[in-house]
Amino acid sequence: MGFQLGSVLLDACVLAVVMKEDTYGYKLTQEVKQIMDVSESTLYPVLRRLQKDGFLTTYDQPFQGRNRRYYSVTPQGREQFLQFYEQWKHFREKIDDIMDGGING
């Protein structure tokens, strides 16, 4: 079973993955798939939007005779991620309180 928590969580996860290291779309998709059900066709519009909003930037690197597009977090993207992270911590605490009440209640 998976929880559907919306596009804000997907944005936060994408930024978190790219914060660790610059990465390309396919690798990013594989990492995000470990926690969310997401396809490349879902992810690429998110990447474009995050880039348009100034949270990500791109650059190309040669790979096996063609260019591979890498994504990098901008300073504005780092700030946005930190805001998402603080919101996530608050959300997680509230969910834990509710879930713990069911276990202990």
Kinemage of the C-alpha trace (Angstrom):
@kinemage 1
@onewidth
@group {chain A} dominant
@subgroup {mainchain}
@vectorlist {calphas} color= white
{ca met a 1} P 0.000 0.000 0.000
{ca gly a 2} L 1.258 3.478 -0.788
{ca phe a 3} L 0.135 6.797 0.596
{ca gln a 4} L -0.709 9.445 -1.994
{ca leu a 5} L 0.409 12.735 -0.500
{ca gly a 6} L 0.497 14.942 -3.554
{ca ser a 7} L 2.795 17.025 -5.632
{ca val a 8} L 4.377 18.988 -2.772
{ca leu a 9} L 5.846 15.790 -1.344
{ca leu a 10} L 7.101 14.827 -4.809
{ca asp a 11} L 8.742 18.253 -5.176
{ca ala a 12} L 10.379 17.851 -1.771
{ca cys a 13} L 11.658 14.359 -2.607
{ca val a 14} L 13.064 15.493 -5.953
{ca leu a 15} L 14.873 18.391 -4.302
{ca ala a 16} L 16.167 16.080 -1.546
{ca val a 17} L 17.647 13.648 -4.080
{ca val a 18} L 19.279 16.418 -6.104
{ca met a 19} L 20.587 18.057 -2.910
{ca lys a 20} L 22.701 14.928 -2.301
{ca glu a 21} L 24.333 15.222 -5.730
{ca asp a 22} L 23.665 16.506 -9.212
{ca thr a 23} L 21.835 13.807 -11.109
{ca tyr a 24} L 20.089 12.987 -14.371
{ca gly a 25} L 16.429 12.189 -14.947
{ca tyr a 26} L 16.503 8.400 -15.174
{ca lys a 27} L 18.634 7.992 -12.039
{ca leu a 28} L 16.442 10.495 -10.212
{ca thr a 29} L 13.334 8.557 -11.219
{ca gln a 30} L 14.833 5.313 -9.903
{ca glu a 31} L 15.662 6.897 -6.542
{ca val a 32} L 12.242 8.511 -6.115
{ca lys a 33} L 10.531 5.236 -7.160
{ca gln a 34} L 11.987 3.616 -4.044
{ca ile a 35} L 9.553 5.634 -1.932
{ca met a 36} L 6.815 6.795 -4.319
{ca asp a 37} L 5.055 5.355 -7.330
{ca val a 38} L 6.295 7.747 -10.025
{ca ser a 39} L 7.051 7.334 -13.713
{ca glu a 40} L 9.440 9.272 -15.906
{ca ser a 41} L 6.425 10.804 -17.671
{ca thr a 42} L 5.285 12.169 -14.291
{ca leu a 43} L 8.715 13.255 -13.157
{ca tyr a 44} L 9.911 15.248 -16.163
{ca pro a 45} L 7.112 17.855 -15.942
{ca val a 46} L 7.988 18.241 -12.237
{ca leu a 47} L 11.643 18.798 -13.151
{ca arg a 48} L 10.673 21.407 -15.761
{ca arg a 49} L 8.430 23.214 -13.279
{ca leu a 50} L 11.096 23.198 -10.556
{ca gln a 51} L 13.533 24.577 -13.115
{ca lys a 52} L 11.052 27.246 -14.263
{ca asp a 53} L 10.478 28.227 -10.607
{ca gly a 54} L 14.223 28.713 -10.153
{ca phe a 55} L 14.764 25.744 -7.817
{ca leu a 56} L 16.789 23.643 -10.267
{ca thr a 57} L 19.247 24.380 -13.016
{ca thr a 58} L 20.547 22.051 -15.725
{ca tyr a 59} L 23.745 21.345 -17.578
{ca asp a 60} L 24.715 18.724 -20.143
{ca gln a 61} L 27.573 16.227 -19.883
{ca pro a 62} L 28.737 13.887 -22.655
{ca phe a 63} L 27.862 10.243 -21.991
{ca gln a 64} L 28.434 7.400 -24.461
{ca gly a 65} L 28.417 9.677 -27.485
{ca arg a 66} L 25.475 11.853 -26.504
{ca asn a 67} L 24.650 14.475 -23.924
{ca arg a 68} L 23.038 13.627 -20.621
{ca arg a 69} L 21.130 16.401 -18.859
{ca tyr a 70} L 21.996 16.834 -15.195
{ca tyr a 71} L 19.944 18.684 -12.608
{ca ser a 72} L 21.460 20.801 -9.858
{ca val a 73} L 19.797 22.613 -6.945
{ca thr a 74} L 20.024 26.398 -6.924
{ca pro a 75} L 20.390 28.454 -3.723
{ca gln a 76} L 16.669 29.235 -4.027
{ca gly a 77} L 16.001 25.481 -4.367
{ca arg a 78} L 17.988 24.787 -1.193
{ca glu a 79} L 15.900 27.356 0.656
{ca gln a 80} L 12.693 25.797 -0.700
{ca phe a 81} L 13.850 22.323 0.328
{ca leu a 82} L 14.551 23.531 3.881
{ca gln a 83} L 11.024 24.954 4.044
{ca phe a 84} L 9.611 21.647 2.778
{ca tyr a 85} L 11.714 19.781 5.339
{ca glu a 86} L 10.424 21.873 8.248
{ca gln a 87} L 6.839 21.337 7.042
{ca trp a 88} L 7.527 17.600 6.716
{ca lys a 89} L 8.863 17.360 10.269
{ca his a 90} L 5.726 19.057 11.606
{ca phe a 91} L 3.454 16.833 9.471
{ca arg a 92} L 5.334 13.688 10.528
{ca glu a 93} L 4.995 14.593 14.220
{ca lys a 94} L 1.233 15.063 13.851
{ca ile a 95} L 0.845 11.752 12.002
{ca asp a 96} L 3.000 9.975 14.617
{ca asp a 97} L 0.786 11.380 17.388
{ca ile a 98} L -2.335 10.047 15.673
{ca met a 99} L -0.815 6.660 14.827
{ca asp a 100} L 0.720 6.216 18.268
{ca gly a 101} L -2.698 6.940 19.786
{ca gly a 102} L -4.126 4.013 17.823
{ca ile a 103} L -1.394 1.688 19.056
{ca asn a 104} L -1.502 2.864 22.665
{ca gly a 105} L -5.215 3.616 22.851
